[in-house]
Amino acid sequence: MKQKSQSLIKLLKDLDKPLLIASAALFIFGLLNIVTASSRAAVVNYDVSIYYYFYRQLAFIIIGLIASIIIIKMDTKYYKVIVPVLFIIVVLLNLWALTFEELSGSKNWIDLKFIKLQPSEFSKPIIICLLAILFEKNFRKLRTLNVKHYDIIFTMIFIAMVIPAIVILQKDFGTLLIILFIIFMMFIASPILKIDKIKTFVVMLVLGALALFVIYLKQGYILNEARVSRFTSFVDPCGNYEKGGYQVCNSYIAINDGGMWGLGIGKSKQKYSYIPEPHTDSAFAIIAEEYGIYRTIFIFILYGVVLYRIAVIGAKAVSLRGRYICVGIISYIFIHIFINLGGMFGLIPLTGVPLPFLSYGGSFVLSLLTSLAIVQRICIESKNKKIKIPK
């Protein structure tokens, strides 16, 4: 028992402290902000306590922390056995989600009455780990000149595209965009030769165009009116308030009302029926309204610390899989931040994706916590092993 305790303490000492502190600070701040952002929705819309979403988010964080401890103690060399099994499970879960009723226009939820889970969120870190394992396994073959690698490349692409294909059927285009971005960035960083990457991307673009053409022929449109309105209204959301721009316009109003120093904690006005579900996709707008622009700078600093430390851990990783996993996870967190805040600021069309650490969402929190735990495990292995990585 004493040896196990000492072993756990040793693992905790080997964690990356800046990443741990920045992540913890963001999770704690996000958890506390959920109380004020969700208070009106909890009481008026659902007739529950103002702490309803707080307790639910806290429960998922605790579950995520327990899973994180298990992940931190597990050597990544076992991923080659565990991850393929988990991949099959999430594929089945995503297919199962298609049997449930649509929620907000998408069939991406498994509704078990007492809890709702979004399997496409769990898919992200699993896809990252699976691709990293495949890149490591085929590293030397993919780097060998004058040998055709198309069988290996297209096998990996086929595996990587299984879940995105299901997500298309789920009509969850925000998640689809995120998963495709993660896959794209990992292939850019992969050991595949440059000429093979170019040829592969050309083929994928042609296949993607054909897929869109088939979808258009089948249903007469690619995006429904609700999604098209997001594209047509994002340039001037307040001028298209009733045609899809109301959420972004009210976010503008919230940020403007907050000014430099904010209205004060709990004094947001836009959470009262103006911004729908303000504790989820629009969490930043409520934070900016209550805390002000100057104070939100600390959020961006902490985001910078998280992304930078993952990049450093990836650069120092003692295994190829570790390096590729860090590339995938940094891409995963970055694209969530970019899509959420880009839509909030009117830089890109609004897409309903959560903001890392700050938005309410159990499945996303579990996915994010486990992803950070995997990075910490890679950090631990780097501090305790010396392995020469092939060039």
PyMOL commands that set and color helices and strands:
alter all, ss='L'
color gray80, all
select helices_A, chain A and resi 2-13+17-45+52-73+76-97+119-137+139-143+150-160+162-170+173-189+194-219+225-233+241-243+246-258+283-316+320-344+362-384
alter helices_A, ss='H'
color red, helices_A
select strands_A, chain A and resi 110-111+116-117
alter strands_A, ss='S'
color yellow, strands_A
deselect
rebuild
show_as cartoon
